[in-house]
Amino acid sequence: MVDRSMFKDVALPCAYIDWNAFEQNVKSIASKSNGKKIRIATKSIRCIKVLKYILNSDKCFHGLMCFNPHEAVLLAENGFDDILMGYPTMDEKGINSLIHQIKKGKLITFMVDSIEQINLLEQIGAKNDIIFSVCLDIDMSYDVFGFHFGVRRSPLKTIKDIIPLLTFLLTKLNVKLDGLMGYEAQIAGVGDKVKSKLFSNLVIRLLKKKSINEYIKRRKEIVRHIEKDGFKLRFINGGGTGSLHITSLEEKVSEVTVGSGFFSPTLFDHYLYFQYEPAIGFALPIVRTPKKHYYTCTSGGFIASGSVGKEKLPTPFSPEKCKLLQVEGAGEVQTPIYYKGKEKLEIGDAILFRPSKSGEIAERFSFFYIIKDNKIIDQYPTYRGDGGCYL
């Protein structure tokens, strides 16, 4: 547990990584690879030094999944290779910015799920005399009785959906199909052990079980069809932090992507089959006390993306039993908390929080303090600290 007192002599607010917890998470994730490669989701990290540490920590870690072509340039310039774009792009300037890296020999793969995306890459590739590597994004969501269990990502869900793209790819000289990705968001990103939600947990577990059986079969059939058409897939990617233990066992999957598990924000506290150590947080200073047991901190409104709900708020955790005010939540320039505990809090003291999601907090700070054995041992720049802003 990080001690609040270590922030007494640093400028607040600040963000930090609990390195002891982080190292434990890295080892735990590696132990669940089941012989598969683990690709790192950069959006959940957004810190070059942390990415390099993970890649060098175990041979199972190989390659990155990034979220933006300009980010891919930053990563390539910092020595990374085998970079998979996790999302399609129609950013012509961004694609062109990667041409130099590709000509230098960097392996960069673009995500596609439409003819329009492929056509843009073909045009740019022809102009620059290069062949772009692409990956098909397959929708792994599960539909049952009119209910959509999953996220709205790719329009490609069945063999019938991918046939037009495969036919189109066969006519292209500057685009090569290199991989297949299917992200099971309904398994990887949905907690099934949420406090005080017994019935909801049971329903989600049932849906997960049925969904797993369905998408494993569907992925196998899609891969078989693609290979039958003469395409040679360099990789087949799947999974996420919440489905690592399942997806890594699939015969057809060659690699699994993991991101949030390395830092383990609060959204990952509610899973039945795994638990990682909280490794990322931020400290806010108390700047006033409007009433007994009420303490107002500077900043703090770091609300996670996605559907709006209380679970997307940051969580104060030190001192224990401090909590946000329901009517105010976490604010842009100030965040009040309520605390009626044994510790004496004074103006200037730090209150420690955990973010709801992982890498997004890096967009609010220029660096992470690295804390090991309750000592600040270093500072690691975030993307923001390196001058990068991509979303």
C-alpha positions as CSV (number, residue, x, y, z in Angstrom):
1,M,0.0,0.0,0.0
2,V,1.3,3.4,-1.0
3,D,1.9,5.7,2.0
4,R,0.3,9.2,1.6
5,S,3.2,10.8,3.5
6,M,5.6,10.4,0.6
7,F,3.7,13.1,-1.3
8,K,4.4,15.7,1.3
9,D,7.3,17.3,-0.6
10,V,6.1,16.9,-4.2
11,A,3.9,19.2,-6.3
12,L,0.3,18.1,-6.3
13,P,-1.8,16.9,-8.0
14,C,0.4,14.1,-9.3
15,A,0.0,10.6,-10.8
16,Y,2.0,7.5,-9.7
17,I,2.7,3.9,-10.4
18,D,3.1,1.5,-7.5
19,W,6.0,-0.5,-9.0
20,N,5.7,-3.4,-6.6
21,A,2.1,-4.0,-7.5
22,F,2.9,-3.4,-11.2
23,E,5.7,-5.9,-11.3
24,Q,3.4,-8.5,-9.6
25,N,0.8,-7.9,-12.3
26,V,3.3,-8.3,-15.1
27,K,4.4,-11.7,-13.7
28,S,0.8,-12.8,-13.1
29,I,-0.2,-11.9,-16.7
30,A,2.8,-13.7,-18.1
31,S,1.9,-16.8,-16.1
32,K,-1.5,-16.9,-17.9
33,S,-0.2,-16.8,-21.4
34,N,-0.5,-20.6,-21.9
35,G,2.3,-20.5,-24.5
36,K,0.7,-17.7,-26.6
37,K,2.2,-14.3,-27.3
38,I,0.8,-11.3,-25.4
39,R,0.5,-8.1,-27.4
40,I,0.4,-4.9,-25.2
41,A,-2.5,-2.5,-25.6
42,T,-0.8,0.9,-25.5
43,K,-4.0,2.9,-24.8
44,S,-4.0,1.3,-21.3
45,I,-0.4,2.4,-20.6
46,R,0.6,5.5,-22.6
47,C,4.1,5.6,-21.2
48,I,7.1,4.5,-23.3
49,K,9.3,3.4,-20.4
50,V,6.6,1.2,-19.0
51,L,5.9,-0.4,-22.4
52,K,9.7,-1.2,-22.7
53,Y,9.8,-2.7,-19.2
54,I,6.9,-5.0,-20.0
55,L,8.3,-6.2,-23.3
56,N,11.7,-6.9,-21.7
57,S,10.3,-8.7,-18.7
58,D,9.2,-12.0,-20.3
59,K,9.5,-13.6,-23.7
60,C,5.7,-14.0,-24.0
61,F,5.3,-10.3,-24.4
62,H,5.7,-9.4,-28.1
63,G,4.4,-6.5,-30.1
64,L,2.1,-3.5,-29.4
65,M,-1.5,-2.7,-30.3
66,C,-1.8,1.1,-30.6
67,F,-4.8,3.4,-31.3
68,N,-3.6,6.1,-33.6
69,P,-1.2,6.4,-36.6
70,H,0.7,9.4,-35.2
71,E,1.1,7.4,-31.9
72,A,2.6,4.6,-34.0
73,V,5.2,7.0,-35.4
74,L,6.2,7.9,-31.8
75,L,6.5,4.2,-30.9
76,A,8.5,3.3,-34.0
77,E,10.9,6.3,-33.4
78,N,11.4,5.0,-29.9
79,G,12.6,1.6,-31.1
80,F,9.3,-0.5,-31.0
81,D,8.4,-2.9,-33.8
82,D,5.5,-5.2,-34.7
83,I,2.9,-2.4,-34.2
84,L,-0.7,-3.3,-34.8
85,M,-3.2,-0.5,-35.3
86,G,-6.1,-1.5,-33.1
87,Y,-8.6,0.6,-34.9
88,P,-9.3,1.5,-38.6
89,T,-8.2,5.0,-39.7
90,M,-9.1,7.2,-42.6
91,D,-6.4,9.8,-41.6
92,E,-4.5,10.1,-44.8
93,K,-1.9,12.4,-43.2
94,G,-1.4,9.9,-40.4
95,I,-1.0,7.0,-42.8
96,N,1.5,8.9,-44.8
97,S,3.5,9.7,-41.7
98,L,4.2,6.0,-41.3
99,I,5.5,5.4,-44.7
100,H,9.1,6.3,-43.7
101,Q,9.0,3.8,-40.8
102,I,7.6,1.1,-43.1
103,K,10.3,1.7,-45.7
104,K,12.9,1.4,-42.9
105,G,11.6,-2.1,-42.2
106,K,9.3,-1.5,-39.3
107,L,6.4,-4.0,-39.2
108,I,3.2,-1.9,-38.9
109,T,-0.2,-3.5,-39.5
110,F,-3.4,-1.5,-40.2
111,M,-6.8,-2.5,-39.0
112,V,-9.6,-2.7,-41.6
113,D,-13.2,-3.7,-41.7
114,S,-14.4,-2.0,-44.9
115,I,-13.6,-1.6,-48.6
116,E,-13.2,2.1,-48.2
117,Q,-10.3,1.7,-45.7
118,I,-8.6,-0.9,-47.9
119,N,-9.0,1.3,-50.9
120,L,-7.3,4.3,-49.2
121,L,-4.4,2.2,-48.2
122,E,-4.1,0.8,-51.8
123,Q,-4.0,4.3,-53.2
124,I,-1.4,5.5,-50.8
125,G,0.6,2.3,-51.2
126,A,0.7,2.6,-55.0
127,K,1.8,6.2,-54.8
128,N,4.7,5.3,-52.5
129,D,5.6,1.9,-53.9
130,I,5.0,0.0,-50.6
131,I,2.7,-2.9,-49.6
132,F,0.6,-2.2,-46.5
133,S,0.0,-5.1,-44.0
134,V,-3.6,-5.2,-42.9
135,C,-5.7,-7.1,-40.3
136,L,-9.4,-7.8,-40.5
137,D,-11.4,-6.8,-37.4
138,I,-14.1,-9.4,-36.7
139,D,-17.1,-8.6,-34.4
140,M,-17.2,-11.1,-31.6
141,S,-20.3,-9.9,-29.9
142,Y,-23.2,-12.2,-29.1
143,D,-26.9,-11.6,-30.0
144,V,-29.6,-13.5,-28.2
145,F,-33.4,-12.8,-28.4
146,G,-32.8,-9.3,-29.8
147,F,-30.3,-8.4,-27.0
148,H,-26.8,-7.4,-28.1
149,F,-24.2,-8.6,-25.7
150,G,-21.0,-6.8,-26.6
151,V,-19.8,-3.6,-28.2
152,R,-20.5,-2.0,-31.6
153,R,-17.3,-2.3,-33.5
154,S,-16.8,-4.0,-36.8
155,P,-19.6,-4.8,-39.4
156,L,-17.8,-8.1,-40.0
157,K,-19.3,-10.9,-38.0
158,T,-19.8,-13.9,-40.3
159,I,-18.1,-15.6,-43.2
160,K,-20.7,-14.0,-45.5
161,D,-19.6,-10.5,-44.2
162,I,-16.0,-11.0,-45.0
163,I,-16.3,-12.6,-48.4
164,P,-16.6,-9.2,-50.3
165,L,-13.4,-7.9,-48.5
166,L,-11.5,-11.0,-49.2
167,T,-12.5,-10.8,-52.9
168,F,-11.5,-7.1,-53.0
169,L,-8.1,-7.8,-51.3
170,L,-7.3,-10.4,-54.0
171,T,-7.4,-7.6,-56.6
172,K,-5.0,-5.3,-54.7
173,L,-1.3,-5.1,-55.3
174,N,-0.3,-2.7,-52.4
175,V,-2.4,-4.2,-49.5
176,K,-1.7,-7.7,-48.0
177,L,-3.9,-9.5,-45.5
178,D,-1.6,-10.4,-42.6
179,G,-3.8,-11.0,-39.6
180,L,-7.2,-11.4,-38.0
181,M,-8.5,-9.8,-34.8
182,G,-11.5,-10.5,-32.7
183,Y,-12.0,-8.7,-29.4
184,E,-14.4,-10.4,-27.1
185,A,-15.4,-7.1,-25.2
186,Q,-18.4,-8.7,-23.6
187,I,-16.0,-11.1,-21.8
188,A,-12.9,-9.0,-21.4
189,G,-14.5,-5.7,-20.4
190,V,-17.6,-6.7,-18.3
191,G,-17.2,-7.5,-14.6
192,D,-19.2,-10.4,-13.3
193,K,-18.5,-10.1,-9.5
194,V,-19.9,-6.6,-8.8
195,K,-20.8,-6.0,-5.1
196,S,-24.5,-5.8,-4.4
197,K,-25.5,-7.0,-7.9
198,L,-26.0,-10.8,-7.3
199,F,-28.7,-11.2,-9.9
200,S,-26.9,-9.1,-12.6
201,N,-23.7,-11.1,-11.9
202,L,-25.5,-14.4,-12.5
203,V,-27.1,-13.2,-15.8
204,I,-23.7,-11.9,-17.0
205,R,-22.0,-15.1,-16.2
206,L,-24.6,-17.1,-18.1
207,L,-24.4,-14.8,-21.1
208,K,-20.6,-15.0,-21.0
209,K,-20.7,-18.8,-21.0
210,K,-23.0,-19.0,-24.0
211,S,-21.1,-16.2,-25.8
212,I,-17.7,-18.0,-25.4
213,N,-19.1,-21.2,-26.9
214,E,-20.5,-19.3,-29.8
215,Y,-17.5,-17.1,-30.7
216,I,-14.9,-19.9,-30.4
217,K,-16.8,-21.9,-33.0
218,R,-17.3,-18.8,-35.2
219,R,-13.7,-17.7,-35.1
220,K,-12.5,-21.2,-36.0
221,E,-14.9,-21.3,-39.0
222,I,-13.8,-17.8,-40.2
223,V,-10.1,-18.7,-40.0
224,R,-10.6,-21.9,-41.8
225,H,-12.4,-20.1,-44.6
226,I,-9.7,-17.4,-45.0
227,E,-7.0,-20.0,-45.1
228,K,-9.0,-22.1,-47.6
229,D,-9.1,-19.0,-49.9
230,G,-5.3,-19.1,-50.0
231,F,-4.5,-16.3,-47.5
232,K,-1.7,-17.0,-45.0
233,L,-2.3,-15.3,-41.7
234,R,0.8,-14.2,-39.8
235,F,-1.2,-13.8,-36.6
236,I,-4.7,-14.3,-35.1
237,N,-5.4,-11.9,-32.3
238,G,-8.0,-12.1,-29.6
239,G,-8.9,-11.3,-26.1
240,G,-8.2,-8.7,-23.4
241,T,-7.4,-8.5,-19.8
242,G,-10.7,-10.0,-18.7
243,S,-10.6,-12.9,-21.1
244,L,-6.9,-13.8,-21.1
245,H,-7.5,-17.0,-19.2
246,I,-10.0,-18.2,-21.8
247,T,-8.8,-16.8,-25.1
248,S,-5.2,-18.0,-24.6
249,L,-6.5,-21.6,-24.6
250,E,-8.1,-21.3,-28.1
251,E,-6.3,-23.4,-30.6
252,K,-6.6,-20.9,-33.5
253,V,-5.5,-17.9,-31.5
254,S,-1.8,-17.1,-31.8
255,E,-1.7,-14.0,-29.6
256,V,-3.8,-12.3,-26.9
257,T,-3.9,-8.5,-26.2
258,V,-3.6,-7.3,-22.7
259,G,-3.6,-3.7,-21.4
260,S,-5.6,-2.7,-18.3
261,G,-4.4,-5.7,-16.2
262,F,-0.9,-4.2,-15.8
263,F,-2.3,-1.2,-13.9
264,S,-5.5,-2.8,-12.7
265,P,-7.9,0.3,-12.2
266,T,-11.1,0.0,-10.3
267,L,-13.2,-1.4,-13.2
268,F,-11.1,-4.5,-12.9
269,D,-11.9,-5.2,-9.3
270,H,-15.1,-7.0,-10.2
271,Y,-14.1,-10.2,-12.1
272,L,-14.8,-13.7,-10.9
273,Y,-11.8,-15.5,-12.3
274,F,-8.9,-13.2,-11.7
275,Q,-7.7,-10.3,-9.5
276,Y,-4.7,-8.1,-10.1
277,E,-3.0,-5.6,-7.8
278,P,-4.0,-1.9,-7.9
279,A,-0.9,-0.3,-9.4
280,I,-1.9,3.2,-10.6
281,G,-3.3,6.2,-8.8
282,F,-3.1,9.9,-8.3
283,A,-2.8,12.2,-5.3
284,L,-4.8,15.4,-4.7
285,P,-4.0,18.0,-2.1
286,I,-6.5,19.2,0.5
287,V,-6.8,22.9,0.0
288,R,-9.7,23.8,2.3
289,T,-12.1,22.4,4.9
290,P,-15.6,23.9,4.4
291,K,-17.1,21.9,7.3
292,K,-16.1,19.3,9.9
293,H,-15.4,16.0,8.2
294,Y,-15.4,17.6,4.7
295,Y,-12.2,18.2,2.8
296,T,-11.9,19.9,-0.6
297,C,-9.1,18.8,-2.9
298,T,-7.7,20.5,-6.0
299,S,-8.6,18.9,-9.3
300,G,-9.8,15.3,-9.6
301,G,-12.4,15.2,-12.3
302,F,-10.8,12.4,-14.2
303,I,-13.9,10.6,-15.4
304,A,-13.4,7.4,-17.4
305,S,-14.9,7.0,-20.9
306,G,-17.8,4.9,-21.8
307,S,-21.4,4.9,-20.7
308,V,-22.0,7.3,-17.8
309,G,-22.3,5.8,-14.4
310,K,-20.9,6.0,-10.9
311,E,-18.4,3.2,-11.7
312,K,-16.6,5.7,-14.0
313,L,-15.7,8.0,-11.2
314,P,-12.3,7.9,-9.5
315,T,-12.3,6.3,-6.1
316,P,-10.6,7.9,-3.0
317,F,-9.0,5.1,-1.0
318,S,-6.5,6.6,1.4
319,P,-7.2,7.4,4.1
320,E,-9.5,4.4,4.4
321,K,-13.3,5.1,4.4
322,C,-13.0,8.5,2.7
323,K,-15.6,8.9,0.0
324,L,-16.8,11.3,-2.7
325,L,-20.0,13.4,-2.2
326,Q,-22.9,12.0,-4.1
327,V,-24.2,15.4,-5.2
328,E,-20.8,16.7,-6.4
329,G,-18.7,13.7,-7.5
330,A,-15.2,14.5,-8.9
331,G,-14.8,18.1,-10.2
332,E,-12.6,19.7,-12.9
333,V,-10.8,22.1,-10.5
334,Q,-11.9,20.8,-7.1
335,T,-13.2,17.5,-5.5
336,P,-14.7,17.4,-2.0
337,I,-14.6,14.3,0.0
338,Y,-16.2,13.2,3.3
339,Y,-14.0,11.5,5.9
340,K,-14.8,10.7,9.5
341,G,-11.9,8.4,10.5
342,K,-9.1,8.2,13.0
343,E,-6.4,10.0,11.0
344,K,-6.1,13.7,11.3
345,L,-6.3,15.5,8.0
346,E,-4.9,18.9,7.5
347,I,-4.7,21.4,4.6
348,G,-1.8,20.4,2.4
349,D,-2.2,16.7,3.0
350,A,-2.6,14.3,0.1
351,I,-5.7,12.2,-0.6
352,L,-5.0,9.1,-2.8
353,F,-7.4,8.0,-5.6
354,R,-7.6,5.2,-8.1
355,P,-8.9,5.9,-11.6
356,S,-11.7,3.8,-13.0
357,K,-9.9,3.0,-16.3
358,S,-6.2,2.5,-17.0
359,G,-4.3,4.6,-19.5
360,E,-6.7,7.6,-19.7
361,I,-5.2,9.1,-16.6
362,A,-1.9,9.6,-18.5
363,E,-3.6,12.2,-20.6
364,R,-3.9,14.5,-17.5
365,F,-0.3,14.3,-16.3
366,S,3.1,14.8,-17.9
367,F,4.8,12.0,-15.9
368,F,4.2,9.2,-13.4
369,Y,6.1,9.1,-10.1
370,I,7.5,5.6,-9.8
371,I,7.1,4.3,-6.3
372,K,8.9,1.2,-5.0
373,D,9.1,0.0,-1.4
374,N,7.3,3.2,-0.4
375,K,10.0,5.5,-1.9
376,I,9.8,7.6,-5.0
377,I,12.6,6.2,-7.2
378,D,12.0,7.9,-10.6
379,Q,9.7,9.8,-12.9
380,Y,8.5,8.3,-16.2
381,P,7.1,10.6,-18.9
382,T,3.6,9.9,-20.2
383,Y,2.7,10.4,-23.9
384,R,1.7,13.9,-22.8
385,G,5.1,14.4,-21.3
386,D,6.7,13.3,-24.5
387,G,4.6,15.9,-26.4
388,G,2.1,13.4,-27.7
389,C,-1.7,14.0,-27.9
390,Y,-3.5,11.6,-30.1
391,L,-7.2,11.4,-29.1
